[in-house]
Amino acid sequence: MLDPLPPVRGTDSPARRAATPLNEQLPDLLLIERARGGEPEAVGTLIRRYGRRLYRVAASLTGDEHAALAVLEDTFRSAFADLSRYEPTGKFAAWLTRIAYQLARAQRRVPGSAPVTAEPLAERAELEHRLGRLPEAFRTVFVLRVVEGISGIETAACLGVHETTVRTRLYRAHRRLGEALVQRVRAAQGLYELAEGQLAQIAQRVPAQLGAPVTPTP
């Protein structure tokens, strides 16, 4: 269970708090506390903050856009339906990512060949296809560490493994891909990217499904 947060300076009165617009820069714990209090805007802010990371994990595991989107929504519904399961001693992002990872593994399939079309989609499709050939354990670590760019410690927390395991899997992923391909991945833009419109829809739909409609963002 989350401990009550101390009052935020100047915003502890209910009337003033209601009048204060949510800031995208508010810390996770404050947004979580507001989400637990039934504020759909707080839920939407957290979805927008971490939706892209969770989608990358889901897409890299399932190899399918529609399955990844389903995993993303299921992750947020599961998480926000019972936030008491989150222990604030760990990063909220890692907790969400681990839920998405577990759900995506349950739906994963062997990736097929992605169609190669016009640039720059051809480059992304090729790289995602090449990454899809990695063993799942190596691929997930590589996506979190190299594509998403999070630390080894946080990656370990996301996957529920030791940091040494993360380092070993990343090393083996590098060996299998080769330095030239790794550099192409580092330079690429938009791998396993979630479209802004899709993220906005999920940020509105999930809070509504939890019982509190969200006012669309202008």
N, C-alpha and C positions, 0 to 999 in steps of 0.2 A: 504494500500500500504506500502511496505517496504521502509524505508528511506535509501538513499545511505550510504554505509559503508565507513568509513575513509580508506585511502589506507593502505594496509598491508606493514609493513616495508620491503623494498627491493624487493617488488613484484608488484609495481604499474605500471610498464611499460608493455604494451601488449606483447612485445616479451619475456620478462623474465617470465611473468605470464604463457604464453603458454608453456614455457620450464620447468616450475615447476610441477612435478607430484603431483596429488591430494593425500593428506595425509588423511588416515582414521580418524585421530584425529582432523581434522579441525572442528571448531564449526559449529553448524547447520546454523547460520545466514550467514556465509560466503559461505557455500555450497548452501544455498537457493539462494543467490545473483548470484552465478555462474550458478545455474540451470535456473534462470530467464534469464540469458544471453545466454542460449542455449548450455551449456556444458553438454553433456550426461554423462560424468564421474561423475559429481556432482550429477546428478539424481541417477545414479547407486550406489554411495556411500550412499546416504540417504536411498535408498531401502534396501541395505544390513544392514544398521544400525538399521532399525525399522521393517523390514519384519517379523521377528520371533514374535515380540509382536503382530502385527496386525493379523498374522495367528492364534495365540492362541485365540484371541478374536473371530475371525470368526469361527474357528473350534469348540469352546465351544458353540457357538450359533447355528450353522447350524447342527452340528453333522455329517458332511460329508466332507471328504477331498477335493473332487472335487469342491464342492460349496464354501468351504473356500478359495481354491486357486483362484477361479473366483472372489470372494470378494476382495482378496488381490490385484489382478491385477486391478480391477475396482477402488479400492481405490487410487492406485498410479496414474492411468491414470487421474482420476478426480482431484486429488490434483495438479499434475504437469502441467495439461493443463491450470490452472489459479491460479498461486501462489499469485496473488494479493488478494485473499480471506483470506489468512493467515495474522493474526494480530500478529506482533512480540512481543506483550506484554505477550502472552501466550506461553507455550512450544509447539514446533513444533510436538513433539511426541504425545502430548495430542490431538492436532488438527487432526493429521492423525488417531489416534485411534478412535476419535469420528466419523469420516467419515466411517471407517471400521465397527464400531458398528452399525451405522444406516443402512448401506448396508446389513450387516449380518442379522439384525433383519427382513429386508424385504424378506430374503430368508430362514429364519429359518424353521426347521421342528422339530417334536417331535423326540428326539433321540431314536434309536432302540438299540437292544442288540448287543454289539460288540462281534465278535467271540473271544474266548479265545484260544490262540495257545501256542507256545513254549515260555519259559522265554527268555529275560525279557519282551517280548511284552505282555505276559499274564497279568503281573502286571499293565502295562500302560493301556491296554484295559479295565481291570476291574475298575481301578481308574477313567478313563475318563467316563466309563459307570455310575459309582456311582455319579460323579459330574453332569452328564447329567440329573440325577433325581431331582436335585435342581431346584426350580423355577428360571426362567431366570434372574430376577433381582438380586437374591442372587448369582447365579452361575457366572455372569459376574464380579461382585465385588470380589468374592472369587478368580477367576482366575487372575485378575489384581493385587490384593493385595498379595496373597499367592503364586501362581504359577509364575507370572511375577515378583513379589516383588517390585512394585512401591508404592509410598506413598499414603496416604489417600487423600491428597490435589490433587495430580496429577490424581488419580482415579476419583475424583469428576469432574475434568476438562474434562477428557476423556468422561464421561457419561452425562455431563451437569446437574449434581445434586449437592446438598449441601454436604459438608463433613460430616455433622451429618447423612445424609442419608446413606452415605458409611459405617460409623461405625455401624449403625443399621443393615444394610443388611449383613455386614460381621459377626456380632454377631449371627444373625439368621441362617446364613449358617453354622457357627460353631456348633450351637445347633442341627441343623438337621443332620449334618454329624457325630457328636460325636468326642471326643478328639482323640480316637485311629485312626480313619480314617484321621483326619486332620494331625496327625503326619506322617502317611504313605504318604500322599500327599507331605508334606514338604520334606520328605526324598527321594521321587521318582525323577528319572531323565527322562527328555525327554517327559513330558506330553504336548500334543498338539504340538509336535515338527515339525518344517518345515525342510525338508532335505536340506543340503547345496547345492546340485546340483539344486534343484528346485528354491531355492532363487537366485542362480547365473543366472539361465535362465531368471527369472523375471527381475533381475537387468539389463540384456541385452535387453530383449524383449520390455519392457515398453518404455525406451528412444527411441528405434527404431520406435515404434508406434507413438511416439510424433513427429517424423520427423528427428531425428538425430541418425544415426547408432552408435553403441558402438563397440569399438575394444575389442574383447574377452580378458579377463584376462588370462595370461599364467598360 
